[in-house]
Amino acid sequence: MTSTPAPPLSPVLAPAGVYAPQHDTALLTRAVTAEQPGPGTEVLDLGTGTGAVALHAARTGARVTAVDISWTAVLTARLNAARARCRLRVHRGDLTAPVTGRTFDLVVSNPPYVPAPEETPPASGPARAWDAGPDGRA
């Protein structure tokens, strides 16, 4: 079985506190590519961070909405969209709260999943982008 190489990630700004695109981001963009979104496809990116996956979907012509709980991430995704000349709707909120009542054809997410020693993930700071509590599921 051969795997499809991940599409190249376009460079994005990733300030402290916003998860910088890595191998897992490339894996998710490959999954988006496999779904073949295009014009008319409604895509939701939960926990968008830099917006890298959302931008990848937007480049296919999809209509993309991105959500993140972090104001820094929301502003970063908006800035990266402007730099890439891609249209994204980026909202701040907890998971699907900002898009209640809407439906989407494709939902993608790369939430924090790294186990960390503290019982509760941090409310702010750089670790918030990856820290998911003792079992990686918080």
N, CA, C and O atoms as CSV, one atom per row, in Angstrom:
chain,resi,resn,atom,element,x,y,z
A,1,MET,N,N,0.842,-1.167,0.000
A,1,MET,CA,C,0.000,0.000,0.000
A,1,MET,C,C,0.890,1.234,0.000
A,1,MET,O,O,1.773,1.366,0.848
A,2,THR,N,N,0.664,2.126,-0.935
A,2,THR,CA,C,1.437,3.355,-0.976
A,2,THR,C,C,0.580,4.487,-0.452
A,2,THR,O,O,-0.641,4.498,-0.609
A,3,SER,N,N,1.244,5.431,0.171
A,3,SER,CA,C,0.502,6.577,0.685
A,3,SER,C,C,0.742,7.779,-0.205
A,3,SER,O,O,1.808,7.940,-0.798
A,4,THR,N,N,-0.260,8.602,-0.281
A,4,THR,CA,C,-0.153,9.829,-1.047
A,4,THR,C,C,0.689,10.817,-0.253
A,4,THR,O,O,0.460,11.012,0.940
A,5,PRO,N,N,1.658,11.438,-0.906
A,5,PRO,CA,C,2.446,12.412,-0.155
A,5,PRO,C,C,1.566,13.575,0.273
A,5,PRO,O,O,0.618,13.944,-0.419
A,6,ALA,N,N,1.894,14.141,1.420
A,6,ALA,CA,C,1.139,15.290,1.911
A,6,ALA,C,C,1.392,16.475,1.003
A,6,ALA,O,O,2.516,16.683,0.547
A,7,PRO,N,N,0.339,17.265,0.735
A,7,PRO,CA,C,0.570,18.464,-0.050
A,7,PRO,C,C,1.472,19.403,0.737
A,7,PRO,O,O,1.438,19.415,1.968
A,8,PRO,N,N,2.271,20.183,0.035
A,8,PRO,CA,C,3.152,21.082,0.771
A,8,PRO,C,C,2.329,22.103,1.547
A,8,PRO,O,O,1.328,22.620,1.051
A,9,LEU,N,N,2.762,22.382,2.765
A,9,LEU,CA,C,2.096,23.396,3.574
A,9,LEU,C,C,2.623,24.759,3.163
A,9,LEU,O,O,3.833,24.971,3.082
A,10,SER,N,N,1.719,25.666,2.909
A,10,SER,CA,C,2.138,27.030,2.605
A,10,SER,C,C,2.634,27.676,3.889
A,10,SER,O,O,2.108,27.404,4.968
A,11,PRO,N,N,3.634,28.519,3.777
A,11,PRO,CA,C,4.157,29.158,4.983
A,11,PRO,C,C,3.091,30.044,5.633
A,11,PRO,O,O,2.401,30.808,4.957
A,12,VAL,N,N,2.976,29.928,6.926
A,12,VAL,CA,C,2.060,30.764,7.694
A,12,VAL,C,C,2.792,31.321,8.899
A,12,VAL,O,O,3.774,30.744,9.366
A,13,LEU,N,N,2.306,32.447,9.396
A,13,LEU,CA,C,2.837,33.003,10.631
A,13,LEU,C,C,2.294,32.190,11.791
A,13,LEU,O,O,1.123,31.808,11.790
A,14,ALA,N,N,3.142,31.920,12.787
A,14,ALA,CA,C,2.725,31.162,13.968
A,14,ALA,C,C,3.372,31.781,15.203
A,14,ALA,O,O,4.442,31.345,15.628
A,15,PRO,N,N,2.730,32.792,15.779
A,15,PRO,CA,C,3.307,33.421,16.961
A,15,PRO,C,C,3.241,32.497,18.179
A,15,PRO,O,O,2.557,31.473,18.154
A,16,ALA,N,N,3.946,32.862,19.228
A,16,ALA,CA,C,3.910,32.086,20.469
A,16,ALA,C,C,2.469,31.947,20.932
A,16,ALA,O,O,1.705,32.913,20.924
A,17,GLY,N,N,2.108,30.744,21.334
A,17,GLY,CA,C,0.752,30.484,21.807
A,17,GLY,C,C,-0.179,29.968,20.731
A,17,GLY,O,O,-1.322,29.614,21.020
A,18,VAL,N,N,0.294,29.918,19.488
A,18,VAL,CA,C,-0.498,29.369,18.386
A,18,VAL,C,C,0.286,28.195,17.819
A,18,VAL,O,O,1.461,28.327,17.476
A,19,TYR,N,N,-0.379,27.040,17.722
A,19,TYR,CA,C,0.279,25.810,17.281
A,19,TYR,C,C,0.849,25.979,15.874
A,19,TYR,O,O,0.117,26.279,14.930
A,20,ALA,N,N,2.134,25.787,15.746
A,20,ALA,CA,C,2.790,25.889,14.442
A,20,ALA,C,C,2.532,24.617,13.634
A,20,ALA,O,O,2.628,23.519,14.182
A,21,PRO,N,N,2.208,24.737,12.346
A,21,PRO,CA,C,1.968,23.552,11.515
A,21,PRO,C,C,3.144,22.587,11.553
A,21,PRO,O,O,4.306,22.979,11.438
A,22,GLN,N,N,2.800,21.296,11.721
A,22,GLN,CA,C,3.806,20.246,11.775
A,22,GLN,C,C,3.302,19.055,10.961
A,22,GLN,O,O,2.435,19.207,10.100
A,23,HIS,N,N,3.850,17.870,11.238
A,23,HIS,CA,C,3.486,16.669,10.488
A,23,HIS,C,C,1.996,16.352,10.602
A,23,HIS,O,O,1.377,15.922,9.628
A,24,ASP,N,N,1.421,16.563,11.783
A,24,ASP,CA,C,-0.006,16.267,11.936
A,24,ASP,C,C,-0.859,17.217,11.096
A,24,ASP,O,O,-1.933,16.836,10.630
A,25,THR,N,N,-0.390,18.443,10.901
A,25,THR,CA,C,-1.090,19.394,10.047
A,25,THR,C,C,-1.043,18.909,8.599
A,25,THR,O,O,-2.046,18.973,7.887
A,26,ALA,N,N,0.113,18.427,8.168
A,26,ALA,CA,C,0.243,17.891,6.808
A,26,ALA,C,C,-0.654,16.671,6.615
A,26,ALA,O,O,-1.249,16.496,5.552
A,27,LEU,N,N,-0.751,15.835,7.637
A,27,LEU,CA,C,-1.634,14.669,7.566
A,27,LEU,C,C,-3.087,15.110,7.379
A,27,LEU,O,O,-3.820,14.526,6.581
A,28,LEU,N,N,-3.491,16.127,8.105
A,28,LEU,CA,C,-4.860,16.621,7.995
A,28,LEU,C,C,-5.111,17.273,6.637
A,28,LEU,O,O,-6.199,17.121,6.081
A,29,THR,N,N,-4.146,17.985,6.099
A,29,THR,CA,C,-4.341,18.570,4.763
A,29,THR,C,C,-4.446,17.477,3.705
A,29,THR,O,O,-5.171,17.624,2.721
A,30,ARG,N,N,-3.720,16.383,3.912
A,30,ARG,CA,C,-3.835,15.246,2.983
A,30,ARG,C,C,-5.239,14.651,3.055
A,30,ARG,O,O,-5.801,14.268,2.029
A,31,ALA,N,N,-5.809,14.571,4.256
A,31,ALA,CA,C,-7.178,14.058,4.415
A,31,ALA,C,C,-8.182,14.997,3.751
A,31,ALA,O,O,-9.145,14.542,3.134
A,32,VAL,N,N,-7.959,16.300,3.876
A,32,VAL,CA,C,-8.842,17.265,3.198
A,32,VAL,C,C,-8.759,17.065,1.688
A,32,VAL,O,O,-9.788,17.038,1.013
A,33,THR,N,N,-7.559,16.925,1.156
A,33,THR,CA,C,-7.380,16.702,-0.278
A,33,THR,C,C,-8.122,15.454,-0.735
A,33,THR,O,O,-8.753,15.461,-1.792
A,34,ALA,N,N,-8.054,14.383,0.050
A,34,ALA,CA,C,-8.716,13.123,-0.305
A,34,ALA,C,C,-10.235,13.281,-0.390
A,34,ALA,O,O,-10.892,12.559,-1.141
A,35,GLU,N,N,-10.791,14.215,0.371
A,35,GLU,CA,C,-12.241,14.456,0.338
A,35,GLU,C,C,-12.678,15.274,-0.870
A,35,GLU,O,O,-13.873,15.389,-1.140
A,36,GLN,N,N,-11.732,15.837,-1.591
A,36,GLN,CA,C,-11.966,16.601,-2.807
A,36,GLN,C,C,-13.000,17.717,-2.651
A,36,GLN,O,O,-13.965,17.782,-3.411
A,37,PRO,N,N,-12.796,18.595,-1.661
A,37,PRO,CA,C,-13.717,19.728,-1.564
A,37,PRO,C,C,-13.499,20.661,-2.745
A,37,PRO,O,O,-12.426,20.675,-3.347
A,38,GLY,N,N,-14.490,21.411,-3.060
A,38,GLY,CA,C,-14.369,22.355,-4.160
A,38,GLY,C,C,-15.410,23.435,-4.000
A,38,GLY,O,O,-16.006,23.578,-2.933
A,39,PRO,N,N,-15.632,24.193,-5.049
A,39,PRO,CA,C,-16.619,25.261,-4.974
A,39,PRO,C,C,-17.965,24.725,-4.482
A,39,PRO,O,O,-18.463,23.707,-4.963
A,40,GLY,N,N,-18.525,25.422,-3.534
A,40,GLY,CA,C,-19.807,25.007,-2.976
A,40,GLY,C,C,-19.703,24.132,-1.752
A,40,GLY,O,O,-20.682,23.966,-1.024
A,41,THR,N,N,-18.527,23.564,-1.507
A,41,THR,CA,C,-18.341,22.731,-0.317
A,41,THR,C,C,-18.190,23.632,0.897
A,41,THR,O,O,-17.380,24.558,0.897
A,42,GLU,N,N,-18.979,23.354,1.936
A,42,GLU,CA,C,-18.892,24.108,3.190
A,42,GLU,C,C,-17.978,23.338,4.141
A,42,GLU,O,O,-18.268,22.197,4.503
A,43,VAL,N,N,-16.885,23.960,4.536
A,43,VAL,CA,C,-15.889,23.326,5.401
A,43,VAL,C,C,-15.810,24.082,6.726
A,43,VAL,O,O,-15.810,25.313,6.753
A,44,LEU,N,N,-15.742,23.329,7.818
A,44,LEU,CA,C,-15.557,23.895,9.149
A,44,LEU,C,C,-14.248,23.375,9.717
A,44,LEU,O,O,-14.020,22.166,9.760
A,45,ASP,N,N,-13.384,24.289,10.155
A,45,ASP,CA,C,-12.116,23.935,10.792
A,45,ASP,C,C,-12.204,24.351,12.253
A,45,ASP,O,O,-12.192,25.540,12.570
A,46,LEU,N,N,-12.293,23.364,13.144
A,46,LEU,CA,C,-12.404,23.613,14.583
A,46,LEU,C,C,-11.018,23.621,15.215
A,46,LEU,O,O,-10.232,22.696,15.011
A,47,GLY,N,N,-10.720,24.663,15.981
A,47,GLY,CA,C,-9.384,24.789,16.573
A,47,GLY,C,C,-8.384,25.139,15.492
A,47,GLY,O,O,-7.333,24.506,15.392
A,48,THR,N,N,-8.689,26.123,14.692
A,48,THR,CA,C,-7.932,26.426,13.475
A,48,THR,C,C,-6.480,26.818,13.694
A,48,THR,O,O,-5.648,26.601,12.814
A,49,GLY,N,N,-6.155,27.394,14.854
A,49,GLY,CA,C,-4.762,27.798,15.085
A,49,GLY,C,C,-4.319,28.827,14.065
A,49,GLY,O,O,-4.917,29.898,13.969
A,50,THR,N,N,-3.287,28.521,13.307
A,50,THR,CA,C,-2.771,29.442,12.291
A,50,THR,C,C,-3.696,29.566,11.091
A,50,THR,O,O,-3.569,30.498,10.297
A,51,GLY,N,N,-4.628,28.625,10.956
A,51,GLY,CA,C,-5.500,28.603,9.787
A,51,GLY,C,C,-4.920,27.800,8.633
A,51,GLY,O,O,-5.478,27.830,7.536
A,52,ALA,N,N,-3.824,27.086,8.841
A,52,ALA,CA,C,-3.156,26.371,7.747
A,52,ALA,C,C,-4.085,25.380,7.043
A,52,ALA,O,O,-4.113,25.332,5.813
A,53,VAL,N,N,-4.840,24.595,7.801
A,53,VAL,CA,C,-5.738,23.612,7.188
A,53,VAL,C,C,-6.910,24.326,6.519
A,53,VAL,O,O,-7.325,23.949,5.423
A,54,ALA,N,N,-7.438,25.344,7.168
A,54,ALA,CA,C,-8.528,26.130,6.585
A,54,ALA,C,C,-8.094,26.762,5.268
A,54,ALA,O,O,-8.850,26.755,4.296
A,55,LEU,N,N,-6.893,27.304,5.231
A,55,LEU,CA,C,-6.382,27.913,4.002
A,55,LEU,C,C,-6.225,26.872,2.901
A,55,LEU,O,O,-6.512,27.140,1.734
A,56,HIS,N,N,-5.770,25.692,3.277
A,56,HIS,CA,C,-5.632,24.616,2.295
A,56,HIS,C,C,-6.999,24.304,1.673
A,56,HIS,O,O,-7.115,24.164,0.456
A,57,ALA,N,N,-8.019,24.198,2.509
A,57,ALA,CA,C,-9.372,23.927,1.997
A,57,ALA,C,C,-9.879,25.089,1.156
A,57,ALA,O,O,-10.523,24.869,0.130
A,58,ALA,N,N,-9.604,26.311,1.568
A,58,ALA,CA,C,-10.065,27.484,0.820
A,58,ALA,C,C,-9.446,27.533,-0.570
A,58,ALA,O,O,-10.082,27.994,-1.518
A,59,ARG,N,N,-8.223,27.067,-0.695
A,59,ARG,CA,C,-7.553,27.079,-2.005
A,59,ARG,C,C,-8.221,26.122,-3.004
A,59,ARG,O,O,-7.984,26.226,-4.207
A,60,THR,N,N,-9.045,25.201,-2.518
A,60,THR,CA,C,-9.772,24.298,-3.422
A,60,THR,C,C,-11.050,24.959,-3.935
A,60,THR,O,O,-11.738,24.411,-4.796
A,61,GLY,N,N,-11.359,26.136,-3.401
A,61,GLY,CA,C,-12.590,26.822,-3.771
A,61,GLY,C,C,-13.695,26.648,-2.746
A,61,GLY,O,O,-14.762,27.248,-2.877
A,62,ALA,N,N,-13.453,25.833,-1.727
A,62,ALA,CA,C,-14.466,25.600,-0.685
A,62,ALA,C,C,-14.733,26.885,0.083
A,62,ALA,O,O,-13.881,27.770,0.168
A,63,ARG,N,N,-15.938,26.967,0.641
A,63,ARG,CA,C,-16.281,28.064,1.550
A,63,ARG,C,C,-15.912,27.597,2.951
A,63,ARG,O,O,-16.478,26.622,3.445
A,64,VAL,N,N,-14.982,28.271,3.589
A,64,VAL,CA,C,-14.392,27.784,4.828
A,64,VAL,C,C,-14.705,28.715,5.996
A,64,VAL,O,O,-14.543,29.933,5.915
A,65,THR,N,N,-15.157,28.098,7.076
A,65,THR,CA,C,-15.359,28.777,8.341
A,65,THR,C,C,-14.395,28.144,9.333
A,65,THR,O,O,-14.297,26.920,9.421
A,66,ALA,N,N,-13.688,28.979,10.075
A,66,ALA,CA,C,-12.718,28.493,11.047
A,66,ALA,C,C,-13.077,29.046,12.422
A,66,ALA,O,O,-13.543,30.178,12.547
A,67,VAL,N,N,-12.850,28.226,13.454
A,67,VAL,CA,C,-13.167,28.609,14.828
A,67,VAL,C,C,-11.978,28.276,15.723
A,67,VAL,O,O,-11.332,27.240,15.565
A,68,ASP,N,N,-11.706,29.168,16.659
A,68,ASP,CA,C,-10.700,28.884,17.687
A,68,ASP,C,C,-11.110,29.627,18.949
A,68,ASP,O,O,-11.731,30.688,18.879
A,69,ILE,N,N,-10.766,29.074,20.087
A,69,ILE,CA,C,-11.099,29.707,21.361
A,69,ILE,C,C,-10.105,30.813,21.717
A,69,ILE,O,O,-10.396,31.664,22.557
A,70,SER,N,N,-8.953,30.802,21.090
A,70,SER,CA,C,-7.889,31.756,21.380
A,70,SER,C,C,-7.978,32.984,20.466
A,70,SER,O,O,-8.016,32.861,19.242
A,71,TRP,N,N,-8.009,34.161,21.083
A,71,TRP,CA,C,-8.005,35.391,20.280
A,71,TRP,C,C,-6.727,35.481,19.456
A,71,TRP,O,O,-6.761,35.935,18.313
A,72,THR,N,N,-5.613,35.059,20.018
A,72,THR,CA,C,-4.350,35.109,19.272
A,72,THR,C,C,-4.438,34.246,18.021
A,72,THR,O,O,-3.986,34.652,16.950
A,73,ALA,N,N,-5.019,33.054,18.154
A,73,ALA,CA,C,-5.170,32.175,16.993
A,73,ALA,C,C,-6.132,32.777,15.969
A,73,ALA,O,O,-5.865,32.729,14.768
A,74,VAL,N,N,-7.231,33.336,16.426
A,74,VAL,CA,C,-8.203,33.949,15.505
A,74,VAL,C,C,-7.538,35.061,14.694
A,74,VAL,O,O,-7.679,35.118,13.472
A,75,LEU,N,N,-6.821,35.935,15.376
A,75,LEU,CA,C,-6.142,37.026,14.678
A,75,LEU,C,C,-5.053,36.505,13.744
A,75,LEU,O,O,-4.849,37.045,12.656
A,76,THR,N,N,-4.357,35.453,14.175
A,76,THR,CA,C,-3.319,34.852,13.333
A,76,THR,C,C,-3.927,34.248,12.073
A,76,THR,O,O,-3.410,34.458,10.976
A,77,ALA,N,N,-5.019,33.500,12.218
A,77,ALA,CA,C,-5.671,32.899,11.050
A,77,ALA,C,C,-6.164,33.979,10.088
A,77,ALA,O,O,-6.035,33.837,8.872
A,78,ARG,N,N,-6.727,35.053,10.631
A,78,ARG,CA,C,-7.187,36.157,9.769
A,78,ARG,C,C,-6.015,36.789,9.029
A,78,ARG,O,O,-6.110,37.071,7.834
A,79,LEU,N,N,-4.913,37.011,9.736
A,79,LEU,CA,C,-3.732,37.597,9.111
A,79,LEU,C,C,-3.170,36.671,8.037
A,79,LEU,O,O,-2.829,37.123,6.944
A,80,ASN,N,N,-3.072,35.374,8.343
A,80,ASN,CA,C,-2.561,34.424,7.351
A,80,ASN,C,C,-3.474,34.348,6.136
A,80,ASN,O,O,-2.989,34.191,5.015
A,81,ALA,N,N,-4.781,34.455,6.330
A,81,ALA,CA,C,-5.718,34.457,5.204
A,81,ALA,C,C,-5.510,35.701,4.340
A,81,ALA,O,O,-5.517,35.617,3.112
A,82,ALA,N,N,-5.326,36.843,4.979
A,82,ALA,CA,C,-5.085,38.074,4.222
A,82,ALA,C,C,-3.779,37.982,3.440
A,82,ALA,O,O,-3.713,38.376,2.276
A,83,ARG,N,N,-2.740,37.457,4.091
A,83,ARG,CA,C,-1.444,37.308,3.416
A,83,ARG,C,C,-1.545,36.374,2.217
A,83,ARG,O,O,-0.887,36.588,1.199
A,84,ALA,N,N,-2.376,35.332,2.339
A,84,ALA,CA,C,-2.520,34.338,1.265
A,84,ALA,C,C,-3.582,34.746,0.244
A,84,ALA,O,O,-3.781,34.074,-0.768
A,85,ARG,N,N,-4.257,35.858,0.527
A,85,ARG,CA,C,-5.355,36.324,-0.332
A,85,ARG,C,C,-6.434,35.249,-0.488
A,85,ARG,O,O,-6.948,35.001,-1.579
A,86,CYS,N,N,-6.754,34.622,0.649
A,86,CYS,CA,C,-7.798,33.604,0.702
A,86,CYS,C,C,-8.923,34.105,1.594
A,86,CYS,O,O,-8.684,34.799,2.582
A,87,ARG,N,N,-10.131,33.752,1.241
A,87,ARG,CA,C,-11.270,34.159,2.043
A,87,ARG,C,C,-11.580,33.086,3.077
A,87,ARG,O,O,-11.866,31.938,2.737
A,88,LEU,N,N,-11.518,33.480,4.341
A,88,LEU,CA,C,-11.909,32.619,5.456
A,88,LEU,C,C,-12.837,33.429,6.349
A,88,LEU,O,O,-12.650,34.633,6.526
A,89,ARG,N,N,-13.829,32.767,6.904
A,89,ARG,CA,C,-14.611,33.354,7.990
A,89,ARG,C,C,-14.019,32.765,9.260
A,89,ARG,O,O,-14.055,31.549,9.453
A,90,VAL,N,N,-13.480,33.599,10.117
A,90,VAL,CA,C,-12.817,33.127,11.326
A,90,VAL,C,C,-13.542,33.705,12.533
A,90,VAL,O,O,-13.700,34.920,12.656
A,91,HIS,N,N,-13.982,32.812,13.429
A,91,HIS,CA,C,-14.730,33.211,14.617
A,91,HIS,C,C,-14.011,32.748,15.869
A,91,HIS,O,O,-13.334,31.720,15.872
A,92,ARG,N,N,-14.170,33.527,16.941
A,92,ARG,CA,C,-13.664,33.112,18.240
A,92,ARG,C,C,-14.803,32.463,19.010
A,92,ARG,O,O,-15.904,33.009,19.093
A,93,GLY,N,N,-14.527,31.292,19.572
A,93,GLY,CA,C,-15.529,30.633,20.386
A,93,GLY,C,C,-15.120,29.219,20.730
A,93,GLY,O,O,-14.106,28.710,20.253
A,94,ASP,N,N,-15.924,28.599,21.561
A,94,ASP,CA,C,-15.681,27.244,22.030
A,94,ASP,C,C,-16.325,26.245,21.076
A,94,ASP,O,O,-17.549,26.182,20.964
A,95,LEU,N,N,-15.511,25.482,20.405
A,95,LEU,CA,C,-15.950,24.466,19.434
A,95,LEU,C,C,-16.982,25.016,18.466
A,95,LEU,O,O,-16.680,25.946,17.718
A,96,THR,N,N,-18.192,24.467,18.458
A,96,THR,CA,C,-19.190,24.851,17.456
A,96,THR,C,C,-20.102,25.988,17.894
A,96,THR,O,O,-21.016,26.346,17.151
A,97,ALA,N,N,-19.891,26.567,19.067
A,97,ALA,CA,C,-20.767,27.641,19.555
A,97,ALA,C,C,-20.940,28.781,18.544
A,97,ALA,O,O,-22.061,29.264,18.380
A,98,PRO,N,N,-19.882,29.231,17.860
A,98,PRO,CA,C,-20.062,30.343,16.923
A,98,PRO,C,C,-20.821,29.978,15.642
A,98,PRO,O,O,-21.213,30.866,14.885
A,99,VAL,N,N,-21.028,28.687,15.395
A,99,VAL,CA,C,-21.697,28.269,14.153
A,99,VAL,C,C,-22.955,27.444,14.424
A,99,VAL,O,O,-23.381,26.654,13.583
A,100,THR,N,N,-23.540,27.634,15.597
A,100,THR,CA,C,-24.753,26.908,15.975
A,100,THR,C,C,-25.814,27.063,14.895
A,100,THR,O,O,-26.073,28.167,14.413
A,101,GLY,N,N,-26.415,25.957,14.526
A,101,GLY,CA,C,-27.480,25.962,13.533
A,101,GLY,C,C,-27.010,25.824,12.097
A,101,GLY,O,O,-27.830,25.624,11.202
A,102,ARG,N,N,-25.720,25.925,11.859
A,102,ARG,CA,C,-25.194,25.778,10.497
A,102,ARG,C,C,-24.831,24.323,10.235
A,102,ARG,O,O,-24.557,23.566,11.166
A,103,THR,N,N,-24.830,23.947,8.993
A,103,THR,CA,C,-24.396,22.606,8.601
A,103,THR,C,C,-23.185,22.735,7.680
A,103,THR,O,O,-22.997,23.741,6.996
A,104,PHE,N,N,-22.370,21.679,7.688
A,104,PHE,CA,C,-21.142,21.679,6.904
A,104,PHE,C,C,-20.998,20.340,6.192
A,104,PHE,O,O,-21.475,19.311,6.670
A,105,ASP,N,N,-20.333,20.372,5.045
A,105,ASP,CA,C,-20.069,19.152,4.288
A,105,ASP,C,C,-18.848,18.413,4.818
A,105,ASP,O,O,-18.758,17.190,4.712
A,106,LEU,N,N,-17.913,19.162,5.388
A,106,LEU,CA,C,-16.667,18.584,5.883
A,106,LEU,C,C,-16.257,19.338,7.140
A,106,LEU,O,O,-16.214,20.568,7.149
A,107,VAL,N,N,-15.955,18.596,8.201
A,107,VAL,CA,C,-15.478,19.180,9.451
A,107,VAL,C,C,-14.096,18.603,9.730
A,107,VAL,O,O,-13.909,17.386,9.725
A,108,VAL,N,N,-13.130,19.488,9.972
A,108,VAL,CA,C,-11.769,19.069,10.292
A,108,VAL,C,C,-11.359,19.700,11.616
A,108,VAL,O,O,-11.851,20.763,11.994
A,109,SER,N,N,-10.449,19.025,12.311
A,109,SER,CA,C,-9.983,19.559,13.578
A,109,SER,C,C,-8.652,18.922,13.952
A,109,SER,O,O,-8.430,17.729,13.745
A,110,ASN,N,N,-7.781,19.742,14.502
A,110,ASN,CA,C,-6.517,19.269,15.063
A,110,ASN,C,C,-6.404,19.881,16.456
A,110,ASN,O,O,-5.604,20.790,16.679
A,111,PRO,N,N,-7.217,19.373,17.399
A,111,PRO,CA,C,-7.249,19.976,18.724
A,111,PRO,C,C,-5.994,19.626,19.529
A,111,PRO,O,O,-5.253,18.714,19.162
A,112,PRO,N,N,-5.758,20.350,20.624
A,112,PRO,CA,C,-4.653,19.970,21.507
A,112,PRO,C,C,-4.815,18.510,21.949
A,112,PRO,O,O,-5.905,18.096,22.343
A,113,TYR,N,N,-3.736,17.742,21.884
A,113,TYR,CA,C,-3.824,16.321,22.252
A,113,TYR,C,C,-2.604,15.804,23.000
A,113,TYR,O,O,-2.535,14.617,23.316
A,114,VAL,N,N,-1.650,16.664,23.285
A,114,VAL,CA,C,-0.418,16.230,23.930
A,114,VAL,C,C,-0.645,16.095,25.438
A,114,VAL,O,O,-1.051,17.058,26.088
A,115,PRO,N,N,-0.387,14.904,26.001
A,115,PRO,CA,C,-0.501,14.747,27.451
A,115,PRO,C,C,0.485,15.661,28.180
A,115,PRO,O,O,1.615,15.869,27.739
A,116,ALA,N,N,0.025,16.193,29.296
A,116,ALA,CA,C,0.852,17.091,30.097
A,116,ALA,C,C,0.583,16.804,31.572
A,116,ALA,O,O,-0.462,16.249,31.910
A,117,PRO,N,N,1.503,17.172,32.447
A,117,PRO,CA,C,1.379,16.779,33.848
A,117,PRO,C,C,0.236,17.448,34.623
A,117,PRO,O,O,-0.286,16.853,35.566
A,118,GLU,N,N,-0.154,18.639,34.256
A,118,GLU,CA,C,-1.186,19.347,35.018
A,118,GLU,C,C,-2.570,18.754,34.741
A,118,GLU,O,O,-2.863,18.334,33.622
A,119,GLU,N,N,-3.405,18.726,35.765
A,119,GLU,CA,C,-4.759,18.181,35.651
A,119,GLU,C,C,-5.615,18.993,34.677
A,119,GLU,O,O,-6.379,18.433,33.891
A,120,THR,N,N,-5.478,20.301,34.738
A,120,THR,CA,C,-6.276,21.186,33.895
A,120,THR,C,C,-5.365,21.897,32.909
A,120,THR,O,O,-4.338,22.445,33.309
A,121,PRO,N,N,-5.716,21.900,31.627
A,121,PRO,CA,C,-4.892,22.628,30.650
A,121,PRO,C,C,-4.850,24.118,30.996
A,121,PRO,O,O,-5.774,24.639,31.621
A,122,PRO,N,N,-3.791,24.793,30.593
A,122,PRO,CA,C,-3.667,26.221,30.910
A,122,PRO,C,C,-4.736,27.053,30.206
A,122,PRO,O,O,-5.158,26.726,29.097
A,123,ALA,N,N,-5.165,28.122,30.854
A,123,ALA,CA,C,-6.164,29.021,30.278
A,123,ALA,C,C,-5.542,29.956,29.254
A,123,ALA,O,O,-6.241,30.500,28.398
A,124,SER,N,N,-4.227,30.142,29.339
A,124,SER,CA,C,-3.553,31.021,28.387
A,124,SER,C,C,-2.085,30.618,28.301
A,124,SER,O,O,-1.622,29.739,29.028
A,125,GLY,N,N,-1.371,31.274,27.405
A,125,GLY,CA,C,0.050,31.015,27.238
A,125,GLY,C,C,0.331,30.008,26.142
A,125,GLY,O,O,-0.593,29.390,25.614
A,126,PRO,N,N,1.603,29.833,25.792
A,126,PRO,CA,C,1.974,28.973,24.670
A,126,PRO,C,C,1.508,27.523,24.803
A,126,PRO,O,O,1.153,26.905,23.799
A,127,ALA,N,N,1.501,26.968,26.014
A,127,ALA,CA,C,1.128,25.556,26.181
A,127,ALA,C,C,-0.342,25.302,25.856
A,127,ALA,O,O,-0.723,24.160,25.601
A,128,ARG,N,N,-1.157,26.325,25.860
A,128,ARG,CA,C,-2.585,26.145,25.559
A,128,ARG,C,C,-2.796,25.553,24.158
A,128,ARG,O,O,-3.802,24.888,23.911
A,129,ALA,N,N,-1.866,25.789,23.261
A,129,ALA,CA,C,-2.003,25.313,21.885
A,129,ALA,C,C,-1.810,23.803,21.752
A,129,ALA,O,O,-2.200,23.219,20.741
A,130,TRP,N,N,-1.211,23.162,22.762
A,130,TRP,CA,C,-0.951,21.716,22.635
A,130,TRP,C,C,-1.312,20.910,23.880
A,130,TRP,O,O,-1.579,19.714,23.766
A,131,ASP,N,N,-1.330,21.515,25.045
A,131,ASP,CA,C,-1.536,20.825,26.334
A,131,ASP,C,C,-2.965,20.329,26.460
A,131,ASP,O,O,-3.902,21.127,26.420
A,132,ALA,N,N,-3.144,19.034,26.612
A,132,ALA,CA,C,-4.484,18.440,26.724
A,132,ALA,C,C,-4.651,17.636,28.012
A,132,ALA,O,O,-5.384,16.647,28.032
A,133,GLY,N,N,-3.977,18.053,29.089
A,133,GLY,CA,C,-4.139,17.393,30.384
A,133,GLY,C,C,-3.418,16.057,30.474
A,133,GLY,O,O,-2.726,15.660,29.537
A,134,PRO,N,N,-3.576,15.358,31.599
A,134,PRO,CA,C,-2.803,14.148,31.865
A,134,PRO,C,C,-2.975,13.015,30.846
A,134,PRO,O,O,-2.034,12.261,30.598
A,135,ASP,N,N,-4.157,12.895,30.262
A,135,ASP,CA,C,-4.370,11.798,29.314
A,135,ASP,C,C,-4.439,12.272,27.863
A,135,ASP,O,O,-4.694,11.467,26.967
A,136,GLY,N,N,-4.220,13.550,27.618
A,136,GLY,CA,C,-4.258,14.080,26.255
A,136,GLY,C,C,-5.659,14.274,25.722
A,136,GLY,O,O,-5.831,14.493,24.523
A,137,ARG,N,N,-6.679,14.201,26.584
A,137,ARG,CA,C,-8.066,14.316,26.126
A,137,ARG,C,C,-8.830,15.491,26.726
A,137,ARG,O,O,-10.009,15.681,26.428
A,138,ALA,N,N,-8.165,16.282,27.570
A,138,ALA,CA,C,-8.868,17.409,28.192
A,138,ALA,C,C,-9.189,18.474,27.164
A,138,ALA,O,O,-9.781,19.499,27.501
